[in-house]
């Protein structure tokens, strides 16, 4: 029981740290910190010269890479330690959400990498901006919802474990 509680507490603590934009132990980049960096990079992306836009595009690509790495580290921990706690059905749902997030990151990276801004007119640039913003907003929302789902389950398990007395 104490091992289960330790795993739950660790995942909850990681989520809290993620939300506070703090690096996890070992200088691992966490997922929400990278998300906020990504959103910041996105916010001014299409304002400025072609050189500034290219720089911001590179920053956004780096933010996606950080997000991907942070999530990989976090998901690896969860996928290793949560199966005994979650059981088969909850793990199947968790893995489906992890897969969805990973696909969204891959799609965002591919879209960003294939976007060529040179020679685009203002209208075309605004269209690209809208497409990229939509993709990033969806990704951010998906990650936030996923963390919320996990924390609800983990907090319920934590309450049960902390309140559980000896089995009669």
N, C-alpha and C positions, 0 to 999 in steps of 0.2 A: 504494500500500500504506500509506503513512504517513497518508493521509486516512482510510482505512478504520480504521486503528488509533486515530486521533484521535476518530472518531465512537464507536467501541466504548468507549474510555476515558471519553468524556464521559457516555455513558449509564450506565456502571457507576458513575462518580463521582456522578451524580445519584441513583442508587439508594442509594448509601451515605449521601449527604446526607439523602435521604428518611428512611432508617432512623434517623438521628441527630436528627431533628426540627429540622433547620436550614433556613432559607429559602434558596432558590436565588438566584443572582445576579439583581439587578434586582427584589428583593423579591417574586418570584413565590412563591406558597405551593405547597409540594410536596404530593404525594398522601399519603404516610404520616403526615406531621406532622398534616395535617387529619384523618386517620383516628384518630390517638390523641386528638386534641381531641374528635372525635366520640364515641369510646368513653368518654372522661372525662365528657362531657356526659350520655351515656346512663346511666352507672353510678348516678347518684343521681336519675334523672329523676322517679320516682314517689314520692319520699320528701319530704313536706312539704305545705304549704298549697296551695290552688288557685293563688294568685299565684306561688308558687315553682315550681309545676309548669308554669305558663304561661311563666315566665322560662326554665326549662330546655328547654321545647319550642322556644322561640325560639333558644336557644343551639344546640340540635341542628340546627335548620334552617340557621343560619349555618354550622355546621361542615360540613354537607352541601354548601352553596354553595362553601365554601373547597376542599373535596375536589374538587368538580366543576371548579373553575377550575384548581386545581393539576394535575389529571389532563389537562385540556384542553391546557395548556401543554406538559406532558411528552409526551403522545401526539402533539401537532403536531410536536415536534422529531423524535420517533422515526419518524413517518410520512413525514417529509421526507427524513431522512438514512439510514434503515436499508434501504430497498428495494434499493439496489445491493449491499448486503452480504448480506441475507437471501434475496434471490431471490423469485420469485413464490409458491412454496408456503409458505415460512415467513412471508412478509408476509401472506398470506391468513389464516393461523392467528393471527398477531399482531392483525390488524384484527378478526377474529372475537372475540378476547378483549377488545379495546378496546370493541367494540360491546356485549358482554355487561356489562362494567363500567358503561358509560354507561347502559344500560337499568336496571341495578340501582339506580344513583343516582337516575335519574328516578322509578322506582317508589318508592324510599324517600322522596324529596321529596314525591311525590304523597300517599303514605300519611300522612306527617307533617302535611302541609298540610290534609288532609281530616279529621284526627283532632280531634274536639271533646270535650274532657274535662268541660266543665260539665255537671253533672247526672248524671254516671256514678256508679254504685254501686261499691263496693270491688271486687267480682268482675269487673265490666265493665272497670274500670281495670286490674286485673291482667291481664285478657285482652289489652287493648290493649298493655300493657307487654310481654307475651310476644311478641306479633306484631311489634312494633317491634324488640325485642331480636333476634329471629330474623333479621329482614331486615338489620339492621346487622351482626350477626355474619357472615352469609353474604357481605355486601359486603366486609367486612374480610378475610375468608378468601380471597375471589376476588382481591382486589388483591394480597395477599401471595403467593398462588400465581402470579399473573401476573408479578410482579417476579422471583420465583424462576426461572420458566421462561426469562425474558429473560436473566437473569444467567448461567444455565447455558450458553446458546447463545453469549452474548457472551464469556464467559471462555474457551470452547473456541476461538472465532475469534481472540481475543487471543493465546492460546498459539500457535496456528498462524501468525499473522502475525509474532509476535516471534521465533519459531523458524525462520521461513522464510528460506532463503538465496536466492541468485540461482538462477533457473531455468536449468537446463543445456540 
